[in-house]
Amino acid sequence: MIRVISGTSKGLRLRRVADPNVRPMPDKLKTALFNILRDQIRGTVVLDGFAGTGSVGIEALSRGAESAVFIDLSGAAVSTIRHNLAKCRANDKARVIAAEFNRAVIRLGKEKAKFTLIFLDPPYRLLDERNPLKVIKKREVLAADGLIILRHHFKTKFEARYFRLVRQVTLGDDTLSFYK
């Protein structure tokens, strides 16, 4: 079960994506993440990359984020995100982009979009193949005071030479890396 943990949509159950490759963020990990970000959510502009169900961006909206952009390539994920946004009555604060992550960020860069919080939950193998932080840096979509949170397997050795690692939290097999 995926649910909204706190805020205006607290307790609402979200639909899952019918795809075994989509790994929704477990409640325990999401709770830890938002406990860390507690005072930093209100008024932020959020990018939920590799969004899957959209639960992380929806949680941010529920807790007072100004707006959120959700990016996912999967048609099933995009449909699920739209359903979950409608259920939470958050469509007016959200934009869903059905595209490959890098192409979507290039488009957002051309639009001069700036995000104060960027959540990335890419397929684990993608981090071995390419670096999603590179396009964020090159297209300058992170606000000057912004923060990137990357979820990855705890054994993944990931080098983020474009940003400074400021914190890491590991719960079970998952690690959340925070970059500025």
N, C-alpha and C positions, 0 to 999 in steps of 0.2 A: 504494500500500500504506500502510495506517495501522498503526502498531505502538506498543506501550508501550515507551518509551525506557529507563526505569530502574526500580529497585525490585523489589518482590516478584513483579510480573508482567512483568518485563523480557523483551523479545523477542516477546511474544505478538502475533499479528496480529489486528487488529480488523476486524469487518465494516463495510463502507461502506453508506451509505444510498442506495438506488436512486432518487435524486432529484437532478437537475442543480442545483437551488437550494441544496442543502446543500454547504457548502464546508468540508471537514475542515481543521483546522489543519495546515499542512505540518510535517514533522518538524523542519526547520531553525528555524522560528518557535517551535514547541513547545519545542525544546531551548533556545533563547535565553530564553524565558519561565521555564522551570524552572531555568536557571542563575542567573537573577536572584533567583528565590524560594528558592533552594537551602536555606537555613537557616530558612525560614519555613513550611514545609509540615507538618512533623511535629505531629500533634495538632490540626490545624485542622479547622474545620467549613466545608465548601465548598458553594457554590451554583454550578452550571454552567447558566447561562441560555442559551436558544437552543442546546441541547446537541448537536443533530445526531447524531453517532456516540457522543457521550459520552467521546471520547478525552481531553479535558482533565481532566475530573473523575476519570476512571479513572487517568490518570497521577498525579494528586494522591493518590488512594487507594493506588496502588502505592508511592508515596514516603512514606507514613506519615500521611496525613490521617486524622482520626478517623472522619469520615463525609462523605457528599456527597448533595446533592439535585440531581437533573437535571430540567430543565424544557424541554419541547418540545411544540409544538402538533401536529406532523406524526405521524400514526399510524405511518408507516414509520420515522421517527426513533425513536419510543418503542420500537417492536419491536426495532430495531437496538441501542439502548442496553441493553435488557434482555438481549439475546443476548450483547453484549459484557461486561456485568457478570457474567453466568453463566460465561462463558469464563474470566474473570479471578478467579472465585470471590470476588466482592466484593458479592454480593447482600445480605449481612447488614450491610454498612456503607452501603447506598445506599437512596435513595427516588427513584422516578421519578414525575413528575407530568405527565400528558398534559393540558395546558391552555395557553391564551394566557398569555404571560409576566406581564402586569400582574395578571390574575386570580389566577394562582398566587402571586405575591408578596403580594397582599392576603390570601389564605388563610394563607400562612406568617406574615404579620404578626399575624393574629388568633390564631395558635398560639404567638405570642411567640418565634418562631424567630430566632436570631442567627447570623450567618455571619462568620467571620474572613477568608475569601477568597471573592470573588464574581467569576466569570469570565463575561463577556458577549460573545457573538459573534453579534449580531443581523444580519438581512439589511441590507445597506448602505442600502437605500432607507428602512428603518424609522427610521434616525437623522434623516432629513430630515422625517419625518412626526411623530414623537414622541420623547420623551426617556425611555429606560428607567431612567435614574438617578433621575428624579423619584419614581417609585413606591417605589424602594428607600429614599429619604430619608423620604418621607411615612409609610411603614409601618415604619420603623425596624428593618430586618432586618440592617443592617450593624453588627457589634459595634463598640464604641468604638475598639478598636485595629485594626479591620478594613481591608481593602484591596480595591478594585474594579479589575479589569483589563478594559478594553474593547478588543476588536479591531475596527478599522475601516479603510476604504480610506484611504491616505495623503492623498488629496485632499479627504476629507471634513472640513469645518470644523465641529467639534462643540463646543458650549459646555456645559460641565458646571457650571452655577452653584451646584449643591447640594453639590459636593465640591471639594477642592483637588487640582489636577493636580500630582503629585510627580515624574513621570518619563514619558518617551515614548521608544519604541524603534521604528524603522522598518526593515523588511527587505523589499525588493522593493516590492510594492504595498500591503503590510500595515503598519499601525501598531498598536502596543500602547500604550494610555494607562493609566497607573496613577493612581488617585485615592484619597485618604484623606478 
